[in-house]
């Protein structure tokens, strides 16, 4: 196995089918990055355990059947990716985010062994995507594309699919406040996968206009002009990333309506959807998850990467 000092890609496993799907995704991501793969199983405390008393502890002496099964699963695969197996004890929603401090990517399933059958996103996945210091990829169940992603938000069907077939990475582009970390991650991932980038810039429509009683109505907003302005902004934001990754084709899709709906619809034929996590706000210093990001995590048919802002922006 190849030895490297590169920060690892971490796969969180718990024996569920969802976590094994995430393991497969993480192994492929580690190979593309020439990075080691660290497989982590966090054994849940008893119900009375409290995360604020002890976050993680050493494993029990008798071994870990979950990791034993993973070793067997990976043993039959060829490749030179270095693999490390780690067992921790604690509350997964508290332990997993801490692992992102020395990882370049953390991958987990959308619902673990303890989740209810109808649960769209487990609490551990939500906590990890919200709090980890590194990007977090949440891998959905295989039947997700037959559910919400097929029917959610009819306006998502208006997306421009003229860019052609082939693998693609979809990225959310906020024209009023673009996230450099999100765009950089999306382009780098597309370059690794030989994929194109679809940058979706949504704008609210119809525009809301108000006038006080007895006052003249405000002028009618020209949708074509709004779309032209948003597209000009989007193209400007994409320009430096196109220069850094000349082999990556990037198309801006400027669409009216709900951003979450367009991203979920686009996930049906995407290899990955990339979204940002909310920046910390002055009146809300704790880390937050934006409503668009939460909706995409709940309903996307493809894996979703949640990218934290650059440290200076948090």
C-alpha distance (Angstrom), angle and dihedral (degrees) to the residues before:
residue distance angle dihedral
X1 . . .
X2 3.77 . .
X3 3.79 115.2 .
X4 3.77 117.5 -140.5
X5 3.77 139.5 163.8
X6 3.81 91.2 -145.1
X7 3.79 115.9 126.5
X8 3.81 109.2 -96.6
X9 3.75 133.1 -111.2
X10 3.80 106.0 -124.0
X11 3.79 123.3 -146.5
X12 3.81 115.7 -165.5
X13 3.81 111.5 -149.0
X14 3.78 133.9 -179.2
X15 3.81 102.7 167.8
X16 3.82 94.9 -93.1
X17 3.80 121.7 127.0
X18 3.78 88.6 -117.5
X19 3.78 92.1 58.2
X20 3.81 91.5 47.6
X21 3.80 89.5 54.5
X22 3.80 87.7 50.9
X23 3.81 89.4 49.3
X24 3.81 90.8 55.9
X25 3.81 90.5 49.4
X26 3.81 91.9 47.7
X27 3.79 93.0 49.0
X28 3.80 90.5 53.8
X29 3.82 90.8 46.5
X30 3.80 91.2 51.4
X31 3.80 91.0 50.4
X32 3.81 92.0 50.9
X33 3.81 90.2 50.2
X34 3.83 95.4 42.7
X35 3.80 84.5 -126.1
X36 3.81 131.6 138.2
X37 3.78 118.7 -101.1
X38 3.81 117.6 -129.2
X39 3.80 114.4 -163.8
X40 3.80 111.4 -159.0
X41 3.80 129.5 -170.9
X42 3.80 115.7 -170.6
X43 3.79 109.4 -160.4
X44 3.76 110.4 -146.3
X45 3.77 119.3 -117.0
X46 3.75 119.7 -123.0
X47 3.80 114.5 -83.0
X48 3.78 91.3 -93.3
X49 3.81 93.7 55.8
X50 3.78 115.7 113.4
X51 3.78 123.9 -151.7
X52 3.78 93.6 -146.3
X53 3.81 91.4 58.5
X54 3.79 99.0 50.7
X55 3.78 123.6 -2.7
X56 3.79 100.1 -170.5
X57 3.75 137.9 -3.0
X58 3.81 140.1 -177.1
X59 3.81 119.4 -72.2
X60 3.77 122.4 -99.6
X61 3.78 117.5 -95.7
X62 3.81 99.1 -114.5
X63 3.79 95.9 72.0
X64 3.77 133.2 -114.8
X65 3.83 119.5 -78.4
X66 3.82 91.6 -167.3
X67 3.79 92.4 58.8
X68 3.81 90.9 41.4
X69 3.80 88.3 59.3
X70 3.80 91.0 47.3
X71 3.80 91.2 51.4
X72 3.79 89.1 53.9
X73 3.80 91.0 47.9
X74 3.80 93.4 51.1
X75 3.81 96.4 39.6
X76 3.79 92.6 75.9
X77 3.80 93.0 54.8
X78 3.75 123.0 91.7
X79 3.77 123.1 -136.8
X80 3.77 142.1 96.4
X81 3.81 99.8 -108.7
X82 3.79 110.7 132.4
X83 3.81 111.2 -124.8
X84 3.80 126.9 -159.2
X85 3.80 124.3 -172.3
X86 3.80 120.9 -150.1
X87 3.80 131.0 -179.3
X88 3.79 119.6 -163.1
X89 3.76 132.8 174.3
X90 3.77 124.6 -140.2
X91 3.77 142.5 72.3
X92 3.84 105.8 -36.5
X93 3.81 93.3 -145.4
X94 3.82 88.6 58.8
X95 3.81 100.1 35.6
X96 3.80 100.5 45.5
X97 3.83 97.2 57.5
X98 3.80 90.1 52.1
X99 3.82 90.1 57.8
X100 3.79 90.0 65.2
X101 3.80 91.4 72.0
X102 3.82 92.1 84.1
X103 3.83 101.2 24.0
X104 3.78 131.9 89.4
X105 3.79 93.1 -149.7
X106 3.81 136.6 9.6
X107 3.81 119.3 -157.9
X108 3.81 128.7 -168.8
X109 3.77 140.9 153.7
X110 3.77 122.1 -96.0
X111 3.78 92.5 -119.3
X112 3.80 127.8 25.0
X113 3.76 134.5 -153.0
X114 3.79 93.6 -80.2
X115 3.82 96.9 49.3
X116 3.77 124.0 111.6
X117 3.81 114.3 -105.2
X118 3.80 92.1 -114.5
X119 3.80 95.8 44.6
X120 3.80 110.5 119.1
X121 3.79 96.7 -163.6
X122 3.79 126.6 12.2
X123 3.78 122.9 -130.9
X124 3.81 91.5 -114.7
X125 3.80 91.8 56.4
X126 3.78 92.1 48.0
X127 3.81 93.5 47.9
X128 3.80 92.8 47.0
X129 3.80 94.7 47.9
X130 3.81 89.7 47.9
X131 3.81 100.0 44.9
X132 3.82 111.3 25.7
X133 3.79 117.6 109.9
X134 3.82 92.6 -139.2
X135 3.81 131.0 55.2
X136 3.80 112.9 -76.1
X137 3.80 124.0 -149.1
X138 3.80 117.2 -157.1
X139 3.81 114.1 -162.2
X140 3.83 114.4 -152.4
X141 3.81 126.8 -143.5
X142 3.83 115.7 -88.9
X143 3.81 93.5 -111.0
X144 3.82 94.4 56.3
X145 3.82 92.5 98.4
X146 3.81 89.9 60.6
X147 3.78 90.8 56.8
X148 3.76 133.3 43.0
X149 3.81 96.8 -10.6
X150 3.79 90.3 61.6
X151 3.78 96.6 49.5
X152 3.81 108.4 21.7
X153 3.78 121.4 114.9
X154 3.78 108.8 -5.7
X155 3.79 90.9 -146.1
X156 3.78 88.6 68.9
X157 3.80 87.9 73.1
X158 3.80 90.1 70.9
X159 3.79 93.3 71.9
X160 3.79 118.3 126.8
X161 3.79 108.4 -106.3
X162 3.80 94.6 170.4
X163 3.78 93.1 105.2
X164 3.80 90.6 91.2
X165 3.79 139.4 -115.2
X166 3.78 128.6 -56.4
X167 3.79 135.8 79.7
X168 3.76 116.9 -38.4
X169 3.77 141.2 -178.3
X170 3.79 114.8 -142.0
X171 3.80 117.0 -150.9
X172 3.78 131.3 -173.8
X173 3.80 111.1 -124.0
X174 3.80 117.7 -165.2
X175 3.78 103.9 -158.4
X176 3.80 92.4 -162.7
X177 3.83 95.4 49.2
X178 3.82 113.7 10.7
X179 3.79 116.6 -162.5
X180 3.79 110.6 -132.5
X181 3.80 93.6 -162.7
X182 3.82 91.8 54.2
X183 3.81 94.0 49.4
X184 3.81 92.9 45.0
X185 3.80 91.2 51.2
X186 3.81 93.2 47.7
X187 3.81 94.3 50.3
X188 3.82 93.4 45.1
X189 3.80 90.8 49.8
X190 3.80 92.0 47.9
X191 3.81 90.1 50.7
X192 3.81 90.6 52.7
X193 3.79 92.1 49.5
X194 3.79 99.1 40.3
X195 3.80 87.6 -119.2
X196 3.78 135.5 139.7
X197 3.78 124.6 -118.9
X198 3.79 123.1 -121.2
X199 3.80 108.6 -165.3
X200 3.79 109.8 -163.0
X201 3.80 114.7 -155.3
X202 3.80 110.2 -177.9
X203 3.76 125.1 -171.0
X204 3.82 128.1 -167.2
X205 3.77 113.9 -98.3
X206 2.95 139.8 -147.6
X207 3.78 89.5 38.3
X208 3.79 115.7 -125.8
X209 3.79 113.1 -124.5
X210 3.80 125.2 179.5
X211 3.77 135.9 -173.3
X212 3.79 132.0 -174.3
X213 3.81 117.9 -111.6
X214 3.80 110.1 -82.0
X215 3.81 92.6 15.7
X216 3.81 123.5 113.7
X217 3.80 114.5 -96.3
X218 3.83 114.4 -101.5
X219 3.80 117.4 -104.4
X220 3.79 117.2 -83.1
X221 3.79 112.1 -98.0
X222 3.80 113.9 -122.9
X223 3.80 107.3 -132.1
X224 3.79 91.9 -159.9
X225 3.78 90.8 56.5
X226 3.79 92.0 48.1
X227 3.79 91.8 50.4
X228 3.81 91.5 47.1
X229 3.80 91.0 52.7
X230 3.81 93.4 47.2
X231 3.80 91.2 48.5
X232 3.81 91.9 50.6
X233 3.80 89.9 51.6
X234 3.80 92.4 46.6
X235 3.80 93.5 49.5
X236 3.79 89.7 49.8
X237 3.79 92.5 51.8
X238 3.82 92.3 48.1
X239 3.82 95.0 48.3
X240 3.83 99.2 83.7
X241 3.81 92.3 47.0
X242 3.80 91.0 50.7
X243 3.80 87.8 53.6
X244 3.82 92.0 50.7
X245 3.81 92.0 47.2
X246 3.81 106.0 34.3
X247 3.81 91.1 167.5
X248 3.80 93.2 59.6
X249 3.77 118.7 86.5
X250 3.80 111.3 -144.7
X251 3.78 126.3 -169.7
X252 3.79 127.1 -172.6
X253 3.79 115.5 -138.7
X254 3.81 110.2 -162.7
X255 3.80 108.3 -166.4
X256 3.80 135.6 173.0
X257 3.77 120.4 -125.0
X258 3.78 137.0 21.0
X259 3.81 116.5 8.9
X260 3.80 93.3 -154.5
X261 3.79 91.9 53.7
X262 3.80 92.8 51.6
X263 3.80 93.0 47.2
X264 3.80 92.8 48.6
X265 3.81 91.5 48.5
X266 3.81 90.8 48.2
X267 3.82 91.0 51.0
X268 3.81 91.2 71.2
X269 3.81 92.0 78.9
X270 3.82 100.2 21.7
X271 3.77 128.1 104.7
X272 3.80 90.9 -147.6
X273 3.80 139.1 0.0
X274 3.81 115.7 -147.9
X275 3.79 120.9 -157.1
X276 3.78 135.0 166.0
X277 3.75 130.6 -118.2
X278 3.78 119.2 -125.1
X279 3.77 116.7 -90.0
X280 3.76 117.1 -122.5
X281 3.78 112.1 -90.4
X282 3.79 127.6 -144.3
X283 3.81 93.1 -116.9
X284 3.82 94.2 36.8
X285 3.82 107.3 45.4
X286 3.81 94.5 171.2
X287 3.80 119.0 91.2
X288 3.79 111.9 -90.8
X289 3.78 136.7 -166.2
X290 3.78 116.3 -134.2
X291 3.80 120.1 -125.4
X292 3.82 92.6 -117.4
X293 3.80 91.5 51.6
X294 3.79 91.9 48.8
X295 3.81 91.8 49.8
X296 3.80 92.0 49.9
X297 3.81 91.6 48.7
X298 3.80 90.1 50.9
X299 3.78 99.1 46.8
X300 3.83 112.9 19.2
X301 3.80 116.9 119.1
X302 3.81 93.5 -151.5
X303 3.80 130.6 57.7
X304 3.80 112.2 -77.4
X305 3.80 125.2 -143.8
X306 3.80 115.3 -154.0
X307 3.80 108.8 -160.0
X308 3.81 120.8 -161.3
X309 3.79 117.3 -138.1
X310 3.77 119.8 -99.1
X311 3.84 111.3 -81.8
X312 3.80 93.3 -106.6
X313 3.83 89.7 54.8
X314 3.81 97.8 50.0
